[in-house]
């Protein structure tokens, strides 16, 4: 859906890694729960990279977002239930 595909644009400015982590082929996924007003209710590691620092930086970059756009009513229940999964690196 177009709503979910736009979310990485809000997280990307917060996504910063030290150089020693950039050169590694790490991937993780963060599950995001979003309220009707676009605020993040909760974010959690859904799939770990195996490197705690990488996972924590991904999680922090999501939590730094002040607010996402308000989700459309049709998808509100799904985004509030955590059906949004963001893959890192973005």
Secondary structure, DSSP 4 states (H G I P E B T S, - for coil): -HHHHHHHHHHGGG----HHHHTS---EEEEEEE-TTS-EEEEEEEE--S-HHHHHHHHHHHHT---PPPPPGGGHHHHHTT-EEEEE--
